[in-house]
Amino acid sequence: MFEETFDDAMEEATYEAFEGKLSIEELAAKLDRQQIIDRAIALCTKNV
C-alpha cells in the first residue's frame, strides 16, 4: 500500500513541485524511498 502510494506521489511531485522538469527517476535519486515509507508506517501505527 505505501509503496504504491509513494510511487503515485512521486509522479505527482514531479509536476507539482518541479513543473515536470525532473523525471521520476531524477527525483527518486534525491530521496530515500525506504526512509519515507518507514516514516509513514511509523506515523500511521503510532496512533493505533
Secondary structure as the mmCIF struct_conf table of DSSP 4:
data_model
#
loop_
_struct_conf.conf_type_id
_struct_conf.id
_struct_conf.beg_label_comp_id
_struct_conf.beg_label_asym_id
_struct_conf.beg_label_seq_id
_struct_conf.end_label_comp_id
_struct_conf.end_label_asym_id
_struct_conf.end_label_seq_id
HELX_RH_AL_P HELX_RH_AL_P1 PHE A 2 GLU A 16
TURN_TY1_P TURN_TY1_P1 ALA A 17 GLY A 20
BEND BEND1 LEU A 22 LEU A 22
HELX_RH_AL_P HELX_RH_AL_P2 ILE A 24 ALA A 29
TURN_TY1_P TURN_TY1_P2 LYS A 30 LYS A 30
BEND BEND2 LEU A 31 LEU A 31
HELX_RH_AL_P HELX_RH_AL_P3 ARG A 33 LYS A 46
TURN_TY1_P TURN_TY1_P3 ASN A 47 ASN A 47
#
